[in-house]
Amino acid sequence: TGTHLIDPFSFLDFGDRAVRLEGVLQIGSGSVSLLAGSLHMAATGSIVGSGLSTRGGTLDIDVLGDALLEGSGSGIDLRGAPGGALAIEAGGMIVSTRALTASGRVSSPQGGTITLRAGDSVLVDAALDVRAESSLGASGSLSVDAGHDVRLASVDATGGTEGAGAVEITAGRDVRV
C-alpha cells in the first residue's frame, strides 16, 4: 500500500513468489523490470511512469504464471513526450480490466509501445492506448501474442499527420477486438 518511488534502471526480482500490488509504484521516465511468479494488481494499485515534458517510462513485467490487473481506471500509465514502453510477458494469462497507456503527449510527435505476450490468453476489457496525442505526431505500436485467445475491448493507435501506428495480433485460437 502507499506510494513507492522506484529508482530508474531498477530490477525488482521476486523470483517465483506471487506479488500483490495494492499501492502505487512511481517509476518516472526511467526503465524498470519486474520479475515474479505472478502479479495481481488490486483495484487500489497502479504503476505510473508518465511525464508532461519527459519521456514516458519503460516497464518490463515478466511473470511465470498469470498477470491480473483488476478494478477500473488506469492500471499502468506510461504517457510522456514521447510515449513510454510497456512489455508484459506471462507464462499463463494476462487479464486486465484496467487501462494500459503508453501514448505520446500533445507536446510529443511520437506514441509509445505496448507488447503483451502470454502462454495462455490475453483478455483486456479496458483501453490499450499507444496513440500520438499531437495532431502532427505518429502513433506508437501494439503487439499482442497469445497461445490461446485474444480479447481486446479498445485499441487506440491513432496518429496525426505522420500516421497511425502498427497493431499486430497473433493468437493460437480466437481473436476478438
N, C-alpha and C positions, 0 to 999 in steps of 0.2 A: 504494500500500500504506500501511498505518498508519491512524491516526485523524486526521481533519481537522475542526476546528471551523469551521463556516461562519457568518459574521455574519448576523443577521436582515436581511431585505429585500435579500439578495444576488441578483444576476443573473449566472449563470455562462454566458457566451456563448462557445461553442466553434465557432461558425459552422457550416460543413458538415463539420467534422472528426469522425472516429469517436472516441468516448470509451469507454475500458475502465476500469471501476471494480473494483479489487481490494482496496480498504481500506474504511474506514468514514467516511461523511460524517455528522457530527452537526449537525443544523440547529436543535435546540432547539424552542421554541414559535414561532419566527419564520416568515417567509414567504420561500421560496427558489424561484427559477426557474432551470431548466437548459435551454439550447438547444444542440443538437448535430446532426451529420449522422446519427449512430446512437449507441445506448447498448448496451453489453454489460456487464452486472454479473456478474462472475465469482463462483464459489461462495464466495470469501472476502470479497466485497464486500457492503455493506449501507448503507442510509440510515436514520438514526434521528432522529426528531423527537418523542419522547414524553416525558411527564412524569407524575408521580404526582398532583400537585395543580395542574398548569398545563395550559393548552390544548395539544392536540396540534399539531404543526407543519403548515404549509401548503406543499405541494410541487407545482410545476408542471413537468412534463417535456415538452418539445416537440422531437421528432426528425424529420428529413426522411425517414429510412429506417426501420429496424427498432429496436425496443426489446426486448432479450433479457436476461432475468434467470434465470441458471442456478444449480443447486445445490439445497439443501434448507433448511428452516427459514425464518426471517423475512428477507425481502428489503427491504421498506420498512415501517417501524413508526412510525406517527403517532398512537399511542394517547395520550389525555390526558383532561383534565377541563375542557371537553368534548373529544370526539374531533376529530382533525385533518381535513385535506382533501388528497386526492391526485388529481391530474389528469395522465394520460399521453396525449399525442396523438402518433401516429406516422403518417408517410406510408406506411409499409409495414406490417409485422406487429408485434403485441405478443405475445410469448411468454414465459411465466413458469412456472417450477417452484418459485417462492418465494412465501411468503405475503405478501399485501398487507393491512395492518391500519390502520384509522383509527377504531377503536372508542372509546367513551367509558368511562372508568374507573368503578369502583364508586362513587367519590365524586361522579360527574357524572350529571346527568339526560339527557345527550344523546350519541348516537353521532355519528360523523363521516361524511364523504362520500368516495366513490371514483368517479372518472369515467375511463373508458378509451375512446379513440376511435382507430380505425385505418383506413387506406385499404384494407388487406388484411384479415387475420383477427386475432381476439383469442383466444388459446389460453392459458388459465391452469389449470395442473394442480396447484394448491395453493389454500389458503383465501383468500377475499376476505371481510374482516370489517369491518362498519360498525355492529355491534350496540351497544346500551347495556348495559354490564355491571351497572348498577344495576337492582334489581327495580322501582324507581319511575320509571325513565327511558323515553325514547323513542329508538328506533333512528335511525340516520342513513339515507343513501340510496346506492344503487349505480346507475350508469348506464353501459351498455356499448353502443357503436355501432361496427359493423364493415362494411366494404364487401363482405366475403365471409362467412366462417364465424365463429361464436362457440362456444367450448367452455370451460365453467367447471366445475371439479371440485367446488367447495364454496363456497356463499354463506351468510353468517350476517348477517341483518338483523333479528334478534330484538330485541324491546324489552321493557320492563317494563310497568307499569300504563298508561303513556302510549302504548303501541302499538308495533307493528313498523314497520320502515322501508319505503321505496319501492324497488322493484327494476325498472328499465326496461332492456330488451334489444332492440336493433334490429340486424338483420343482412341483408345482401344475399342470403345463401344460407341455410345450415343453422344451427340453434341447438341445442346440447346442454348441459344443466345436470345 
